[in-house]
């Protein structure tokens, strides 16, 4: 089976679990679980199968942190823009938010793609600095995170299916781009916010604006683990192969970002409850 189809199918299955996690566990813990490296794993394998050389494979993954920084900005727009929208119907407000947030994503994606075509530093250092910037941005967003309650209504099967399909399309297209040699665009396309977009829309629609807004900060912070995975996997997959390479990258990403972020947010929650 074609590499892009295999990775797209797996990514779609994995993506469905994020909405359920946020719904059942609340925006804080659910947002962190929903942001651990998942669909980037099949994307990285697809890049390896599609790349004509190791340097091109690494360039694809080194472009991922740029996409994740854009995603962090995209997510933050879902916290600050809804309160500035007029008092319209739910459908109109959601349509406006989807349009505005995607325009923001496209604007910053165009800027970063243009900048990364002639970077002032090697791409690996650009990736590391962007990852660090995302961690700072996510931590700042979590400092005054709004309440992140659990959802009270189940997410429908159609919603889950639609977000799986969108995620599968994003990953499939990104691997196809890598196959035809558009490596920088492939890396950014691999983290197109299909999961984040459908999470924001479906959780807001079914659970209310409070659950969606509470998930933004943890998603911004926790998704830095995807950038860490990409940076490590760019080295570990060529060195260790398609089993141990992704495994090492995933463990390091979760161990250095997801678990510390969960602990920090849990500590902040306890401090608030005491005060």
C-alpha positions in Angstrom: 0.0 0.0 0.0 1.2 3.5 -0.8 3.1 5.2 2.1 0.8 8.2 2.2 -2.3 6.0 2.4 -0.9 3.9 5.2 0.2 6.9 7.3 -3.1 8.7 6.6 -5.2 5.8 7.8 -3.2 5.4 11.0 -3.2 9.1 11.7 -7.0 9.2 11.3 -7.5 6.4 13.8 -5.1 8.0 16.4 -6.7 11.5 16.0 -10.2 10.4 17.0 -9.0 9.8 20.6 -8.2 13.4 21.4 -11.8 14.7 21.5 -12.7 11.9 23.7 -9.8 12.6 26.0 -10.7 16.2 26.5 -14.4 15.4 26.9 -13.8 12.7 29.6 -10.7 14.2 31.4 -11.4 17.9 31.2 -9.5 20.6 29.3 -6.3 20.6 31.3 -5.4 16.9 31.4 -7.3 16.1 28.2 -5.5 18.9 26.4 -2.1 17.5 27.5 -3.0 14.0 26.5 -4.4 15.2 23.3 -1.2 17.0 22.4 1.4 14.2 22.9 3.1 13.0 19.7 0.6 10.9 17.9 -0.1 11.6 14.2 3.5 12.9 13.8 4.7 9.3 14.3 3.1 8.0 11.1 4.1 11.2 9.4 7.8 10.7 10.3 7.6 7.1 9.1 6.1 8.3 5.9 8.7 11.0 5.4 11.4 8.3 5.8 9.8 6.0 3.2 9.3 9.0 0.8 12.6 10.8 1.2 15.3 10.4 -1.4 18.1 11.1 1.1 18.7 11.4 4.8 19.2 15.2 4.6 15.9 15.7 2.9 14.2 13.5 5.5 15.7 15.6 8.3 14.7 18.8 6.6 11.1 17.6 6.6 11.2 17.0 10.3 13.1 20.1 11.2 10.3 22.1 9.6 7.8 20.6 12.0 8.6 23.0 15.0 7.8 25.9 12.7 4.3 24.4 12.1 3.8 23.8 15.8 4.6 27.5 16.6 2.0 28.5 14.0 -0.4 26.0 15.7 0.2 27.6 19.1 -0.8 31.0 17.6 -3.8 29.3 16.0 -4.9 27.8 19.3 -4.4 31.1 21.2 -6.7 32.8 18.7 -9.5 30.5 20.0 -9.1 32.0 23.5 -8.9 35.7 22.6 -11.1 36.1 19.6 -14.4 34.5 20.7 -15.0 37.2 23.4 -14.5 39.8 20.6 -17.1 38.3 18.3 -20.6 39.8 18.2 -23.5 38.0 19.9 -24.5 35.8 17.0 -25.9 32.3 16.9 -23.6 29.4 17.8 -23.3 28.4 14.2 -22.4 31.9 13.0 -19.8 32.4 15.8 -18.2 29.0 15.1 -18.1 29.7 11.3 -16.5 33.1 12.0 -13.9 31.6 14.4 -13.0 28.8 11.9 -12.5 31.3 9.1 -10.5 33.8 11.2 -8.3 31.1 12.9 -7.4 29.5 9.5 -6.6 32.8 8.0 -4.2 33.5 10.9 -2.6 30.0 10.4 -2.2 30.5 6.6 -0.7 34.0 7.1 2.0 32.8 9.6 2.6 29.6 7.6 3.4 31.7 4.5 5.8 33.9 6.5 7.7 30.9 8.0 7.9 28.9 4.8 9.4 32.0 3.1 11.8 32.6 5.9 12.9 28.9 6.2 13.8 28.7 2.5 16.9 30.7 3.2 17.5 30.4 6.9 20.3 32.3 8.6 21.3 29.2 10.6 21.2 25.5 9.9 17.6 24.2 10.0 18.3 22.1 13.1 19.2 25.2 15.1 16.2 27.0 13.8 14.0 24.1 14.8 15.5 24.1 18.3 14.9 27.8 18.8 11.4 27.6 17.5 10.7 24.7 19.9 12.0 26.8 22.8 9.8 29.7 21.7 6.8 27.4 21.7 7.5 26.2 25.2 7.7 29.8 26.4 4.5 30.7 24.6 2.7 27.7 25.9 3.9 28.3 29.5 2.8 31.9 29.3 -0.7 30.9 28.0 -1.1 28.5 30.9 -0.2 31.0 33.6 -3.7 32.5 33.5 -5.5 29.6 32.0 -9.3 29.8 32.4 -11.1 26.9 34.2 -11.0 23.6 32.3 -14.0 21.6 33.3 -15.0 18.2 32.1 -17.6 18.0 29.4 -21.1 16.9 30.3 -22.4 15.7 26.9 -20.9 12.9 24.7 -19.3 13.8 21.4 -21.2 12.2 18.5 -19.9 9.6 16.2 -20.1 11.9 13.2 -17.9 14.5 14.9 -15.3 11.8 15.8 -15.3 10.5 12.2 -14.9 14.0 10.7 -11.9 14.8 12.8 -10.3 11.5 11.9 -10.9 12.1 8.2 -9.4 15.6 8.4 -6.3 14.5 10.3 -5.9 11.6 7.8 -6.0 14.1 4.9 -3.5 16.4 6.5 -1.0 13.6 7.1 -1.6 11.9 3.7 -1.0 15.2 1.8 2.1 16.0 3.8 3.7 12.6 3.0 2.8 13.0 -0.6 4.5 16.4 -0.6 7.6 14.7 0.8 7.5 12.1 -1.9 7.6 14.8 -4.6 10.4 16.7 -2.9 8.5 19.7 -1.3 10.1 18.9 2.1 9.7 22.2 4.0 6.0 22.5 3.0 5.6 18.8 3.9 6.9 19.3 7.4 4.6 22.2 8.1 1.6 20.5 6.4 2.1 17.4 8.6 1.1 19.5 11.6 -1.8 21.3 9.9 -4.2 21.9 12.8 -6.8 19.4 11.6 -6.8 17.9 15.1 -6.7 21.2 16.9 -9.4 22.7 14.7 -11.8 19.8 15.0 -11.1 19.7 18.8 -12.0 23.3 19.2 -15.1 23.1 17.1 -16.5 19.8 18.3 -15.8 20.5 22.0 -17.2 24.0 21.8 -20.3 22.7 19.9 -21.0 19.8 22.2 -19.6 20.9 25.6 -19.7 24.6 25.5 -17.1 27.4 25.2 -15.7 27.0 28.7 -14.3 23.5 28.0 -12.8 24.6 24.7 -11.2 27.7 26.2 -9.8 25.8 29.1 -8.0 23.3 26.7 -6.2 26.0 24.8 -3.3 26.6 27.2 -2.5 23.0 27.9 -2.7 22.2 24.2 -0.3 25.0 23.4 2.2 23.8 26.0 1.8 20.1 25.6 2.1 20.2 21.8 5.7 21.3 22.1 6.3 17.6 22.6 5.6 17.2 18.9 8.5 19.5 18.1 10.8 17.7 20.4 9.8 14.4 18.8 10.5 15.7 15.3 13.9 17.1 16.3 15.0 13.8 18.0 13.4 11.6 15.3 15.4 13.4 12.6 18.5 11.8 14.2 17.2 8.7 15.9 15.3 7.1 12.9 18.3 7.1 10.6 20.5 5.8 13.4 18.2 3.3 15.1 15.6 2.3 12.5 11.9 2.5 12.2 11.1 0.8 15.5 13.6 2.1 18.1 14.1 5.5 16.4 10.4 6.6 16.9 10.2 4.9 20.3 13.2 6.9 21.6 12.0 10.1 20.2 8.5 9.6 21.7 9.8 8.7 25.1 12.1 11.8 25.2 9.3 14.1 24.0 6.9 12.8 26.6 9.5 12.7 29.3 10.8 16.2 28.7 7.6 18.0 27.9 4.3 16.2 28.5 5.0 14.8 32.0 6.7 18.0 33.4 3.9 20.0 31.9 1.2 17.8 33.5 3.0 18.0 36.9 3.3 21.8 36.7 -0.3 22.3 35.7 -1.4 19.9 38.5 0.7 21.9 41.0 -0.8 25.2 39.8 -4.3 23.7 40.2 -3.6 22.6 43.8 -2.2 26.1 44.6 -5.3 27.7 43.3 -7.6 25.4 45.3 -5.6 26.2 48.5 -5.8 30.0 48.0 
